[in-house]
Amino acid sequence: MLFDFQAVFAKMEYKMIKKRMRQGKVAGAKKGMWTNGSPPYPYIYNRATKQIEVDADKLKIYREIVDKYILGMSTLEIAINLNRRCIAPPYVGKRNKYGWSHVTVHRLLINEIHLGYIIYGKSRNHRGTPQLVDKEDWIKVKGEHEPVKTEEEHEQILARIAQNAIIPRKCRVGTLPLSGLLYCSKCGRRMQFKRRETKNGSYWTAMCVYAYPDGTKCDQVGRKLDDAFYKALYQKITKIDEQTLELVDEINEQYQELQALCEMKQKELAQTEQAIENLFELYEDGKIPKQRLSDRIAGHEKTKAELEAEIEKCKTALASQVNLVTVEMVKRRIDEFKNLWLNATDPSDQNSAFRLLIERIVYDRKDDGLRLDVLYK
Ligand SMILES: [Zn+2]
């Protein structure tokens, strides 16, 4: 047998160096030194002191984010507001070309580094594959840097996030017949219900209030939820025409294919994002020169943009797909629905009736009228 000893030794040496570096990082982290590459907003890294420092201008913005969130503003509203005012996002032009997003804001809000901690060892390399480490095994020590939020504020933030996750929307605003079921065909987001007051009384309307991260609003046109609307919906739900029945299987198949495609693209996107992160880390550690970093980032960014566009397309297509399970199932459920609907005495009962049968209703208002697509459970 022949061995390429040179290669084997090179590999061993590389592993050794990596191990020592990791140990150095852990030791540094244990002493409260910053060893993690670029620090989160509003901190900046000082190479001379090997510490992270607070950037005064960024701190103002950061504090505003914390205060507004605690006061009840959503992460999305905060992001849109920052973009409107042209406040530079944490990574200008590279990792965050759309400016602030609700994800950026969310990540900043939950970060424990801002409490004055240094966290190390969130992931490790296991035989070449990166793995996530359980939270209790993270190395978390008090750092030398200045905290920018208090423990109380952090608790309040976590409490609000937990609350938003647990309490469904309908409990917060009162249940309407279509609560949680009506989705916009244009942006794929859930539509909202607003009460309108007029001289002749008040009524409910359905509208899309979604705004993209750059602040542009979804241009879906809202509609009054009057008797005519519910009648049309009832007709749509209870009468499945022959053509629809024939389409059932075909559509089911298409839907699943599209879903698989979407998942695949999302996986690729995550990999690309990881690759970008890795490059930044290599650069921060001085392992690759700046020119090489920007060359390679450019390639990844292009792939990322393409993937994001494809995922957006997939999602829009998925949101507007009609997916019937089996004809018999739907027919049986429709009978149950009719029964429940006719006996419903309040909006909450009506909502239960819809939920029995329907996964979602996709709303699309065009010049020639309203189109409702029903996705059965
Ligand atoms: Zn919309």
Residues whose N, C-alpha, C, O or C-beta is under 5 A from the ligand:
A	BS01	ZN	C184 K186 C187 G188 C208 Y210 C218 Q220
